[in-house]
Amino acid sequence: MNAGGGDTALVVLSEVTKTFGSGDATFRALRGVNLRVAEGEFVAVMGASGSGKSTTMNILGCLDVPTSGKFLFRGVAVESLDVDQRALLRRRYLGFVFQGFNLLARTTALENVELPLLYRGDSPKLRRDQAMKALAQVGLERWARHVPSQLSGGQQQRVAIARAIVTEPDLLLADEPTGNLDSERSIEIMQLLHRLNREMGVTIVMVTHEESMAAFADRRIYFRDGLAYREDSSSSLETKS
């Protein structure tokens, strides 16, 4: 699985396997995945439950390590890093968006977005300035003082996206980002991700079950039985603009 020729690889998986359990309980979740994501690309990962796509996302997110094979991030062999080094990579270079939003219920949108910067040790002023900038990028600066219960599902996901991009990550990992939204809100979120990719150059890898959502990406990669077995390019949609 390759991106277009000549692009700079941000992420490379080479013959990556992942095995859980041992003996009769052994389960091979990944059976030799090859994947290359170019810098600035928007990739959708698709497949049925148990196909290996979630395990692959966990490895890309430095939440797990391969049993064998190579995982390169900007040329660094991630599988050779220790737990603390992987945590640092995750904190400094990766952003995450989840299906369930994962916002703190009693915390304002601004404070939710500030959290990654708080963990990073940034000053209060820098945290606030960067969080307000991120909220503006998703069109929610007017809702900065609202708590999640005062926001719609689409707005909550926008806050979650702002939290993911506030650190200006090299790679944004989105796991079913429209899974809890209706069709109209889903399109709004996908248009936002598409704009972040095109205008800010954010590299995005997104898991989705929906072909209509995957069509916003540059490429669709299909998983089956622990392998990335085929890919295609997504055609442009009117809804992207």
Secondary structure, DSSP 8 states (H G I E B T S, - for coil): ---STT--EEEEEEEEEEEES-GGG-EEEEEEEEEEEETT-EEEEE--TTSSHHHHHHHHTTSS--SEEEEEETTEEGGGS-HHHHHHHHHHHEEEEETT----TTS-HHHHHHHHHHHHT--HHHHHHHHHHHHHHTT-GGGTT--GGGS-HHHHHHHHHHHHHTT--SEEEEESTTTTS-HHHHHHHHHHHHHHHHHH--EEEEE-S-HHHHTTSSEEEEEETTEEEEEEE----GGG-
